[in-house]
Amino acid sequence: MPAYKDEKNRGTWYSMFYFVDWTGQRKRKKKRGFKTRREALAFEREFLSGPITNTELTFSKLYSLYLKDNTSKKKETTIDTKTSIVKLHILPYFKDKKISEISAADIRMWQNEIIKKNFSKTYMRSINSQLSSILNYAVKYYGLTSNPCTIAGTIGSKKAGTMQYWTMDEYKQFISVVKEPGYHIAFNLLYWGGFRKGELASLTPADIVDGAIVVSKTGNWKNQQFKTTEAKTDNSMRTVTLPEFCYKELCDYVSKLYGIEEHDRIFDFSSNSTLNTALKRYAKKAGVKEIRVHDLRHSHASLCIELGMNILLIKDRLGHKDIETTLNTYAHLYPNKQAMLASELNEKGKELLGIT
């Protein structure tokens, strides 16, 4: 275990030795600036006895390993989303950095750059969480001592800002100007059934059963092609009973689709943005505020709450994983219901106790 006097650097010492990295390759390590020989030797001992697997590992190489390990474990759409976030917002900043040298200060500087881009709070949270997930992977499998994201803290928020949704009057105003049959029934299904856009896009005649739609799959557009996949979660697999008028409109629409087979898609939208573009156009024509296609799902939940539906039934109808998801998303729509319940309890109590 040699150490060397560095005559060119004010008589300090440096450590230089060879080691085998995480790939099995033999590499040289050199570090200058030690005041004594003992300090240089101690550095070598600590380096070789510690978790050296991460020492030369760059972030871009770590991400390649992370992606390869996760591709078979997660849905393709999830991987696509993660890949997009990393390529756009993380790799440009960290790709050539050694993961052992990424500090909490580096994370904070990067976070400030993300904040400057004025993304939504939920999207900023997703970006930050993705970086933290990759570095946690390095902690677990490649010897990184700790995750600097933990020290730096997070940015953004799990919850979106004010939820956008249409009241029944706003939806009535909107749907009255939608004259194209395909869009008319598509928007009706989203509003009256609470479906996700991918669930609607993958709908086939075989899914229409006895006044209801059986949800067992979803889908997404990639490279201008639509790919059907299994439902988002086990809870997403559900049967949604439709209002009678909506069910009849759907059956009538399908009956007029020439040559459609049981497992053909009913709505052949050309891209992810097709419905959003149409909704924006019709909303402007109807003179109602602009919302996203996904906000029709929120509108459906709002309508169910307004009609007094039990929160557990709403959870099942929307296909949420657990009741916490439903409560966290829609609890703010319930305060007026609490007041109404208190008023009804008051009337019943007065009647029972003979209070006038």
C-alpha positions in Angstrom: 0.0 0.0 0.0 2.3 2.8 -1.2 1.9 6.5 -0.8 4.0 9.1 -2.6 5.5 12.5 -1.7 4.1 15.2 -4.1 7.1 17.5 -4.5 5.2 19.6 -7.1 2.4 20.3 -4.7 4.1 21.9 -1.6 5.4 18.7 -0.3 2.0 17.0 0.2 1.3 13.4 -0.3 -0.8 11.5 -2.8 -2.3 8.0 -3.0 -2.2 6.0 -6.2 -3.3 2.4 -6.5 -5.3 0.0 -8.7 -8.7 -1.6 -8.0 -11.3 -3.7 -9.8 -14.5 -1.6 -10.4 -18.1 -2.8 -10.5 -17.8 -4.0 -14.1 -14.8 -6.2 -13.3 -12.3 -3.9 -15.0 -8.9 -3.0 -13.4 -8.6 0.7 -13.0 -6.2 3.2 -11.3 -7.2 5.6 -8.6 -5.2 8.7 -7.7 -6.0 11.3 -5.1 -3.7 14.3 -4.2 -3.6 16.8 -1.4 -2.9 14.7 1.8 -0.9 16.5 4.5 0.8 13.3 5.7 1.7 9.8 4.4 -0.6 8.3 7.0 -3.6 10.2 5.6 -2.9 9.0 2.1 -2.6 5.4 3.2 -5.8 5.7 5.3 -7.6 6.9 2.2 -6.5 3.8 0.2 -7.6 1.5 3.0 -11.0 3.1 3.4 -11.5 3.1 -0.4 -10.7 -0.5 -0.8 -12.6 -1.7 2.2 -15.8 0.3 1.6 -18.5 0.1 -1.0 -16.4 0.9 -4.1 -18.9 -0.2 -6.6 -20.2 3.3 -7.2 -16.8 5.1 -7.4 -16.5 5.4 -11.1 -20.1 4.9 -12.0 -21.6 7.8 -13.9 -25.2 8.8 -13.6 -25.9 7.9 -17.3 -24.5 4.4 -16.8 -26.5 4.0 -13.6 -29.6 5.0 -15.4 -29.0 2.4 -18.1 -28.7 -0.2 -15.4 -31.8 1.1 -13.7 -33.8 1.1 -16.9 -32.7 -2.4 -17.9 -33.6 -3.8 -14.5 -37.1 -2.1 -14.4 -38.2 -2.7 -18.0 -39.5 -6.2 -17.4 -41.1 -5.2 -14.0 -43.2 -2.2 -15.1 -45.8 -1.5 -17.8 -44.5 -0.1 -21.1 -46.4 3.2 -20.6 -44.8 3.7 -17.2 -41.4 3.1 -18.6 -42.1 5.5 -21.5 -43.1 8.2 -19.0 -40.1 7.7 -16.8 -37.8 7.7 -19.8 -39.2 10.9 -21.1 -38.7 12.7 -17.7 -35.2 11.5 -17.4 -34.1 12.4 -20.9 -35.7 15.8 -20.8 -35.0 17.0 -17.3 -32.4 14.8 -15.5 -29.7 13.4 -17.9 -28.8 16.8 -19.3 -27.7 17.9 -15.9 -26.2 14.8 -14.3 -25.3 12.4 -17.1 -21.5 12.7 -16.8 -21.3 13.1 -13.0 -20.1 10.2 -10.9 -22.9 9.3 -8.6 -20.5 9.2 -5.6 -19.8 12.9 -6.3 -23.4 14.1 -6.6 -24.0 16.2 -3.5 -27.2 17.6 -1.8 -26.0 21.0 -3.0 -25.9 19.7 -6.6 -29.5 18.5 -6.2 -30.6 21.9 -4.8 -29.0 23.7 -7.8 -30.8 21.3 -10.2 -34.1 21.8 -8.4 -33.8 25.5 -8.8 -33.4 25.1 -12.5 -36.5 22.9 -12.7 -38.5 25.4 -10.7 -37.5 28.2 -13.1 -39.3 26.3 -15.9 -42.7 26.9 -14.3 -44.0 23.4 -14.6 -47.0 22.3 -12.6 -46.3 21.4 -9.0 -47.3 17.8 -9.5 -45.0 17.5 -12.6 -42.1 19.0 -10.6 -42.7 16.5 -7.9 -42.7 13.6 -10.5 -39.3 14.8 -11.9 -37.8 15.0 -8.4 -39.2 11.7 -7.4 -37.7 10.0 -10.5 -34.2 11.3 -9.7 -34.6 10.1 -6.1 -35.8 6.7 -7.3 -32.7 6.2 -9.5 -30.3 7.2 -6.7 -32.2 5.0 -4.2 -31.5 2.2 -6.7 -27.8 3.0 -6.5 -27.9 2.9 -2.7 -29.6 -0.5 -2.7 -27.5 -2.2 -5.5 -24.4 -0.2 -6.3 -23.0 0.9 -2.9 -23.9 4.5 -2.9 -23.6 5.6 0.8 -26.8 7.7 0.9 -29.3 9.4 -1.4 -28.5 13.2 -1.6 -32.1 13.8 -2.6 -33.1 12.9 1.0 -31.0 15.7 2.3 -31.9 18.2 -0.4 -35.6 17.7 0.2 -38.3 17.7 -2.5 -40.0 20.2 -4.8 -43.5 20.4 -6.1 -46.5 18.8 -4.6 -48.3 15.4 -4.7 -51.6 17.2 -5.1 -52.6 19.4 -8.0 -53.9 22.9 -7.4 -57.5 23.8 -7.7 -59.2 20.9 -9.4 -60.9 21.7 -12.7 -64.3 20.2 -13.4 -67.6 21.0 -15.0 -70.9 21.3 -13.2 -73.9 19.6 -14.8 -75.0 22.9 -16.2 -71.6 23.5 -17.8 -71.5 20.0 -19.2 -75.0 20.5 -20.6 -73.9 23.7 -22.3 -70.8 21.9 -23.7 -72.5 18.7 -25.0 -75.2 20.7 -26.7 -72.8 22.0 -29.3 -71.1 18.6 -30.0 -72.9 17.4 -33.1 -70.4 14.7 -34.4 -71.8 11.3 -33.1 -68.4 9.8 -32.3 -67.3 12.7 -30.1 -70.8 13.1 -28.6 -70.9 9.5 -27.2 -67.2 9.6 -26.3 -67.6 12.7 -24.1 -70.9 11.3 -22.7 -69.1 8.1 -21.6 -66.3 10.1 -20.0 -68.7 12.4 -18.1 -71.4 9.9 -17.1 -69.1 6.9 -16.7 -65.9 8.4 -15.2 -63.6 6.4 -17.5 -59.9 7.1 -18.1 -59.0 8.2 -21.6 -57.1 5.0 -22.3 -60.0 2.9 -21.1 -62.3 4.7 -23.5 -59.9 4.4 -26.4 -59.5 0.6 -26.0 -63.3 0.0 -25.7 -64.7 -2.8 -27.9 -68.2 -4.1 -28.6 -67.3 -7.2 -26.5 -66.9 -4.9 -23.5 -70.6 -3.7 -23.6 -72.7 -6.1 -21.5 -76.2 -5.7 -20.0 -76.3 -2.0 -19.5 -72.7 -1.7 -18.4 -69.1 -1.5 -19.7 -66.6 -4.1 -18.5 -63.2 -2.5 -18.0 -60.4 -4.9 -18.4 -57.8 -3.0 -20.4 -56.4 0.4 -21.3 -54.3 1.7 -24.1 -52.0 4.4 -25.4 -50.6 5.8 -28.6 -46.9 5.4 -29.3 -45.2 6.2 -32.6 -48.6 6.9 -34.2 -49.9 3.4 -33.3 -52.4 2.5 -30.6 -51.3 -0.3 -28.2 -53.7 -2.0 -25.9 -52.4 -3.2 -22.5 -54.0 -4.7 -19.4 -55.9 -2.5 -16.9 -53.8 0.0 -14.9 -54.2 -2.0 -11.7 -56.3 -4.9 -10.5 -58.8 -2.4 -9.1 -59.1 -0.8 -12.5 -60.7 -4.0 -13.7 -64.4 -3.2 -13.0 -67.9 -3.1 -14.3 -69.4 0.3 -14.7 -73.2 0.5 -15.1 -74.2 3.4 -17.4 -77.3 5.6 -17.3 -79.9 4.1 -19.6 -79.8 7.0 -22.1 -76.1 6.8 -22.3 -76.1 3.0 -22.8 -78.7 3.3 -25.6 -76.7 6.0 -27.4 -73.6 3.8 -27.3 -75.4 0.7 -28.6 -77.0 2.8 -31.4 -73.6 4.3 -32.3 -71.9 0.9 -32.5 -74.7 -0.6 -34.5 -74.0 1.9 -37.3 -70.2 1.2 -37.5 -69.9 -0.8 -40.7 -68.1 -4.1 -40.4 -67.0 -3.7 -36.8 -66.1 -7.0 -35.0 -66.5 -7.9 -31.4 -62.9 -7.1 -30.5 -62.4 -4.0 -32.8 -61.9 -0.7 -31.1 -65.0 1.5 -31.2 -63.2 4.8 -31.1 -60.4 5.0 -33.6 -58.8 8.3 -32.4 -55.6 9.0 -34.2 -53.4 10.2 -31.3 -53.3 11.1 -27.6 -54.2 14.6 -28.4 -57.3 14.0 -30.6 -59.9 14.2 -27.8 -58.1 17.1 -26.1 -58.2 19.1 -29.3 -61.8 18.4 -29.9 -62.8 19.2 -26.3 -60.9 22.5 -26.5 -62.7 23.4 -29.7 -66.2 22.6 -28.5 -65.6 24.2 -25.1 -64.7 27.5 -26.9 -67.8 27.1 -29.1 -70.0 26.5 -26.1 -68.5 29.4 -24.1 -67.5 27.2 -21.0 -64.2 27.2 -19.3 -61.5 25.0 -20.9 -60.6 21.8 -19.0 -58.7 18.6 -19.9 -60.2 15.3 -21.0 -59.1 13.8 -17.7 -61.1 16.5 -15.9 -64.3 14.9 -17.2 -63.4 12.0 -14.8 -63.2 14.6 -12.0 -66.5 16.1 -13.2 -68.1 12.6 -12.9 -66.8 12.2 -9.4 -68.1 15.6 -8.5 -71.5 14.7 -9.9 -71.5 11.4 -7.9 -70.7 13.4 -4.7 -73.4 15.9 -5.4 -75.9 13.1 -5.8 -74.9 11.8 -2.4 -73.1 8.6 -3.5 -71.1 6.8 -0.9 -67.3 7.4 -1.1 -66.7 3.6 -1.3 -69.0 3.3 -4.3 -67.2 6.2 -6.0 -63.9 4.4 -5.3 -65.2 1.2 -7.0 -66.7 3.1 -9.9 -63.5 5.0 -10.7 -61.3 2.0 -10.2 -59.1 3.5 -7.6 -56.5 1.3 -5.8 -57.7 2.2 -2.3 -60.1 4.5 -0.5 -57.2 6.9 0.4 -56.7 7.7 -3.3 -60.3 8.7 -3.6 -60.4 10.7 -0.4 -57.1 12.5 -1.1 -58.4 13.5 -4.5 -62.0 14.4 -3.7 -62.3 15.1 0.0 -62.4 18.9 -0.6 -65.7 18.4 -2.4 -67.4 17.1 0.7 -67.6 20.0 3.2 -71.0 21.2 2.0 -72.2 17.6 2.4 -71.1 17.7 6.0 -73.3 20.8 6.5 -76.2 19.2 4.8 -75.8 16.1 7.0 -75.7 18.2 10.1 -78.8 20.0 9.1 -80.7 16.7 8.5 -79.5 15.3 11.8 -80.7 18.5 13.5 -84.2 18.1 12.1 -84.3 14.4 13.0 -83.1 15.2 16.6 -85.6 18.0 17.1 -88.4 15.7 15.9 -87.2 12.9 18.2 -86.9 15.2 21.3 -90.0 17.2 20.6 -88.1 20.5 20.1 -89.9 23.1 18.2 
